[in-house]
């Protein structure tokens, strides 16, 4: 993989997980652990099965959130001179066939961005929703491909 990253050229920018997504995950992890611990104390004092079941439920929430947090934290977009890296996927700019950026509205407000790059060999690179400044990433890729940033200022008579 280091040989291919050398072919990509100089590192230009790095885009990680959005701080808002990280903060939400950490709040859920911390609160679920606190409730788990409190329910264990309540179970040890009262010896009722309901407290044990609640403690188990909070432990499950904590573990799933922690697993999601750890797996999403590794998703980083690295933009180089000649290509990009997302996780373990490497894509040179000349291999890109199509770029799709789709925004959908969420029910409770906000927007959900779905970004997908299709390579010439048919492989798809799907960007996680949690990537910070995904629009800026797509704009930079468009500029590298020659799709965006170039407008003609000539007036026809």
C-alpha positions in Angstrom: 0.0 0.0 0.0 2.9 2.4 0.6 4.1 1.9 -3.0 0.7 3.0 -4.3 0.5 6.0 -1.9 3.8 7.1 -3.2 2.3 7.1 -6.7 -0.5 9.3 -5.5 1.9 12.2 -4.9 2.0 14.8 -2.2 -0.7 14.8 0.5 -2.9 17.8 0.0 -5.6 17.5 2.7 -7.1 15.2 5.3 -10.8 15.0 6.1 -11.9 13.0 9.2 -15.1 12.3 11.0 -17.3 15.3 11.8 -16.8 16.6 15.4 -20.6 16.7 15.8 -20.9 12.9 15.1 -18.0 12.2 17.4 -19.5 14.3 20.2 -22.9 12.5 19.8 -21.3 9.1 20.0 -19.2 10.0 23.1 -22.2 11.4 24.9 -24.2 8.2 24.3 -21.2 6.0 25.3 -20.7 8.0 28.6 -24.4 8.2 29.5 -25.1 4.5 28.8 -22.1 3.5 30.9 -23.3 5.8 33.8 -26.8 4.3 33.6 -25.3 0.7 33.4 -23.2 1.4 36.5 -26.2 2.9 38.4 -28.4 -0.1 37.5 -25.8 -2.5 38.7 -25.7 -0.7 42.0 -29.5 -0.7 42.2 -29.5 -4.4 41.4 -26.9 -5.2 44.1 -29.0 -3.2 46.7 -32.5 -4.3 45.8 -31.8 -7.7 44.1 -34.7 -7.3 41.6 -34.3 -8.7 38.1 -35.7 -5.6 36.4 -32.6 -3.6 37.4 -30.3 -6.4 36.0 -32.3 -6.3 32.7 -31.9 -2.5 32.5 -28.2 -2.8 33.3 -27.8 -5.4 30.5 -29.7 -3.2 28.0 -27.5 -0.2 28.8 -24.4 -2.4 28.4 -25.6 -3.6 25.0 -26.2 0.1 23.9 -22.8 1.0 25.2 -21.0 -1.8 23.4 -22.8 -1.2 20.0 -22.1 2.5 20.2 -18.5 1.9 21.2 -18.1 -0.5 18.3 -19.6 2.0 15.8 -17.5 4.8 17.2 -14.3 2.8 16.8 -15.0 1.6 13.3 -16.1 5.1 12.0 -13.2 6.8 13.6 -10.9 5.0 11.2 -12.7 6.4 8.1 -10.5 9.3 6.9 -10.4 10.7 3.4 -6.9 11.6 2.3 -6.6 13.7 -0.8 -3.4 13.6 -2.8 -2.1 15.2 -6.0 -3.0 12.2 -8.1 -5.8 10.5 -6.2 -7.5 9.8 -2.9 -7.6 7.2 -0.1 -10.7 6.3 1.9 -9.8 3.7 4.5 -8.1 0.9 2.6 -9.5 1.9 -0.8 -7.2 3.8 -3.1 -8.4 5.6 -6.2 -6.4 7.6 -8.8 -8.2 10.5 -10.3 -7.8 9.0 -13.8 -9.7 5.9 -12.7 -12.9 7.9 -11.7 -15.8 7.3 -14.1 -18.7 9.0 -12.2 -19.3 11.0 -9.0 -22.7 11.0 -7.3 -23.6 13.4 -4.6 -27.2 13.1 -3.3 -28.8 15.1 -0.6 -32.0 14.0 1.1 -33.9 15.8 3.9 -34.2 14.1 7.2 -37.5 13.9 8.9 -36.5 16.0 11.9 -34.4 18.6 10.0 -31.0 18.6 8.5 -29.7 16.9 5.4 -28.2 13.5 4.7 -25.5 13.4 2.1 -24.8 10.3 0.1 -21.5 10.4 -1.8 -20.4 7.7 -4.2 -17.5 7.4 -6.7 -17.6 4.8 -9.4 -14.3 3.7 -10.9 -13.7 2.7 -14.5 -13.4 -1.0 -13.4 -16.9 -0.8 -11.8 -15.7 -0.6 -8.1 -17.7 1.8 -6.0 -16.2 4.0 -3.2 -19.0 5.0 -0.8 -18.2 7.9 1.5 -19.6 7.6 5.1 -22.2 10.2 6.1 -20.0 11.2 9.0 -17.1 12.6 7.0 -16.6 16.3 7.9 -17.0 18.8 5.0 -18.0 16.2 2.4 -19.0 18.9 0.0 -15.5 20.4 0.1 -14.1 17.0 -0.6 -16.3 16.6 -3.6 -15.5 20.1 -4.9 -11.7 19.4 -4.7 -12.2 16.1 -6.5 -14.3 17.9 -9.2 -11.5 20.5 -9.6 -8.9 17.8 -10.0 -11.0 16.1 -12.7 -11.7 19.4 -14.4 -15.5 19.4 -13.8 -15.7 22.4 -11.4 -14.1 25.7 -10.7 -13.6 26.7 -14.4 -16.0 29.2 -15.8 -15.7 31.1 -19.0 -15.9 34.8 -18.6 -16.1 35.6 -22.3 -19.1 37.4 -23.6 -20.4 36.5 -27.0 -21.5 39.4 -29.3 
